[in-house]
Amino acid sequence: MTDPRHNARSHLFYQTDHPRPTLDRAEGIYLWDMSGNRYIDGSSGAMVCNIGHSNPHVLAAMKAQMDRSTFGYRLHFVTEASEALATRLVSHAWPGMDRVFFVSGGSEAVETAMKLARQYAVAVGQASRWKVISRWPSYHGCTLGALSVTGYDALTDPFLPMLVAMPKVPAPRAWLDGLDPADPATGAHYAAMLDAEIIAQGPQSVLAFILEPVGGASTGALVPPAGYMEAVRAICTRHGVLLIHDEVMSGGGRLGTMFGGQNWPAPPDIIAVSKGFGAGYVPLGAVLARGDLVDAVLAEGPFAHGFTYAGNPLACAAGLAVIEEIERQGMMANSLTIGALLKARLTALMDRFAVIGDVRGMGLLMAFELVADRVTKEPLPPALAAYDRLTEQAYARGLIVYPRRSRGGYAGDHILIAPPMITTPAQVDEIMERLTAAIAAFCVECGLEDHG
Ligand SMILES: Cc1ncc(COP(=O)(O)O)c(C=O)c1O
């Protein structure tokens, strides 16, 4: 084990206080360290390695591309790989959403989506529009623009003077607010807050609304209540506000559809994707946008934006092979089947552990939230850092999960369980066995009830 804080041999500075082993190799849903210990990738890294590790088809596609070229600057060459990937992405998107701009990560995708929206507004004579409304809590990336629309205080607070203050509306946390997520009145309730915020800001100043179709790190797999997505779409249209779906975590098949938002009949105007599309093989991201929107921008001149490594043929060849594998192995359907099994097994844990207050999610983007009291939904004392303790108990048992604070960055604890889309029922057993042992040990450590 290498203690990241005190490893005199390392020049890297790490972001975890926990000693971590050195990675040796990875295959399928497993990773091995240099001592031969095996870990189950219960969170696909950071919800990235959606198709599993070391997929031979993707590796072969990458090697084939490497033998031809690894880089061709996008202003100097068209590449077959980037053209083919763009075509494949569009084939999965809504009709009319047929233009693609490549980037190398999620934050870059969000920045690009916001800047494309802005340049569109300028192009069509609506330069007064610049505010991007987002939700609280939310996570949209770590660069200053993406952080401006992020609602996660622990990450934004140190940088507040450097951020543009963007308006926030409450995320539709129906469970927390004691509302019925299946009741369309609940969706209407949260959507009305967006409507009110747009009006309060002055509709002519509002450029876009950005949301994660199913929430990721900040809300712990928050599924929108009935009617919410449709109502949000209608409100944005009514006020001339562009709707951006941040699909960095929810895209790529986990929710049973290539783009998570396709679970609702409410298409966005712009989509930001990354993680699952590079699937851990390459840094890759993209923005998809309505064709008429891009045409309006390009009619006035070039899109004033771009990243050096964006659209490089190696990343695009890998991305294309990833989509081919998702299609060939029927991984989106498997996500729904295995996700339902996982959700049932997680929900059953509530009978044993009173500390689990809620189990939520869709497909293979699942989470459970810890509470001090199930009725009041009071969180555990923040100083307990329950999210971190439980994660370490799992890690010690060879299970990797993804923890975060649920209540905006400083309080609340949830754990995301999001294994690769190739996970089998037997592997769900393996995950649950280790997770159950980890929660039991965590309860002993913290003096919490265990009815096991
Ligand atoms: C919804 C969402 N948007 C954007 C990002 C930022 O992506 P990246 O870390 O690749 O910059 C993330 C990362 O977790 C995310 O979950």
The ligand as an SDF file (V2000), in Angstrom:
LIG
                    3D

 16 16  0  0  0  0  0  0  0  0999 V2000
  -22.8840   15.2480  -14.6920 C   0  0  0  0  0  0  0  0  0  0  0  0
  -21.4390   15.5860  -14.8480 C   0  0  0  0  0  0  0  0  0  0  0  0
  -21.0820   16.6140  -15.6080 N   0  0  0  0  0  0  0  0  0  0  0  0
  -19.7930   16.9420  -15.8060 C   0  0  0  0  0  0  0  0  0  0  0  0
  -18.7730   16.2370  -15.1900 C   0  0  0  0  0  0  0  0  0  0  0  0
  -17.3490   16.6180  -15.4090 C   0  0  0  0  0  0  0  0  0  0  0  0
  -16.6950   15.6570  -16.1560 O   0  0  0  0  0  0  0  0  0  0  0  0
  -15.1000   15.5440  -16.1620 P   0  0  0  0  0  0  0  0  0  0  0  0
  -14.6910   15.1170  -14.7910 O   0  0  0  0  0  0  0  0  0  0  0  0
  -14.8030   14.5290  -17.2130 O   0  0  0  0  0  0  0  0  0  0  0  0
  -14.5620   16.8870  -16.5200 O   0  0  0  0  0  0  0  0  0  0  0  0
  -19.1020   15.1440  -14.3830 C   0  0  0  0  0  0  0  0  0  0  0  0
  -18.0440   14.3710  -13.7050 C   0  0  0  0  0  0  0  0  0  0  0  0
  -18.2890   13.6360  -12.7910 O   0  0  0  0  0  0  0  0  0  0  0  0
  -20.4740   14.7960  -14.2080 C   0  0  0  0  0  0  0  0  0  0  0  0
  -20.8450   13.7780  -13.4390 O   0  0  0  0  0  0  0  0  0  0  0  0
  1  2  1  0
  2  3  1  0
  2 15  2  0
  3  4  2  0
  4  5  1  0
  5  6  1  0
  5 12  2  0
  6  7  1  0
  7  8  1  0
  8  9  2  0
  8 10  1  0
  8 11  1  0
 12 13  1  0
 12 15  1  0
 13 14  2  0
 15 16  1  0
M  END
$$$$
